[in-house]
């Protein structure tokens, strides 16, 4: 299950990570976000030790959502070496995310 990060640990967990990082900005009341959970769980299993997957609750961590200009849930940002490489919005199929992940690895 993806680890939840917040303003306090975002830099250490995401920006300073040695691995590429997929960050899902989500909301507890968002149905597409709930549908993304098993997909992200599968990706965690498939890319173990090659990709870190974390979540940010946009309702509680408004400062992070604002900082990264997240306007909708779910929004997924992809980071490598502390830099945002790609982003996508809305419910995505596993294959769509894998395509982006393959560019990161």
N, C-alpha and C positions, 0 to 999 in steps of 0.2 A: 504494500500500500504506500502510495506517495506520501512523503513527509511534508508536513505543512511548515512553511517558512513565513517569517514576518520581517518587519523593518529591522528588528534587532539582529537577526542572523542572516539576512539576505546576502549581504556582501560576502560573508565567510562561506556560506553554503553554495551560492550561485556564482557570484562574480570572481571568486578566488578558487573555484573548483578546477582541479586538474582534468576532469572529465567534461565533455559537453553536457549541457543541462537543458532539459525541457521544463518550462515553468507554465503551469496552468493557472490562470487567474479565473476564479470561479466564485459563485454565490451559492449559498445553501438552498435558496429557493428556486434555483435555475434547473429546469428539467433536462435540457441538453447537457448541462454539467454533470448531472447524475448519470446520464447515459454514457458520458466519457469515462467514468471511473473504471469500468471493467476493461475498456480499451487501453487505458493507461496502465492498468495492472498487468495486462498481457505484455505490453511493451517493456515494462520493468523486468519481467521474467525473460523476455527475448534478448534484451540488451544489457543484462546484468554485467556489472564491471566495465561497461563501455559507455554508458549513458546514465546520468542521474536524472530522476524525475521528481519534481516537487510541486507543491500547490500553494497558492496565495489566495486567501479569502478576501475578495475585493471589498466586502462590506466592513471588515475589521481593519484591513490594511489599506485604507484609502490613500495614504501618502505614496505607497508603492504603485497603486493603480494610476494615480495622477502622474507620478514620475515617469512611468512607461507609457503614458497616454492610452490606457486601457479604457475603452468606452462601452464594451459589451462583454457578456459572459456566455460561454467560455471564450477566452482569448489565450492562445498558447504562444509563448515566446521561446525561441531557441537561442541559447548562449554558447559561445565557445571562447575560451580565454578572456572571459569577462565582457565580451562584446555581443550585442544582439545581432544575430546572423539572419534570422527569419522570424516571421510571425504569421499566425493564421487565426481566424475568428470563426466561431460557430462549431456545431457538431461536425466532426470529421470521421471518416472511416479509418480503420487501422492502416490500410494500404496507403492512404494519403499522407498520414503522419510518417510512415516508414520511408516514403520517398524523400521527405525533408530530412529525416534522420540520416539517411544514407549520404546526403551532402555534407552533414556535419562530421561524420566519422572518417 
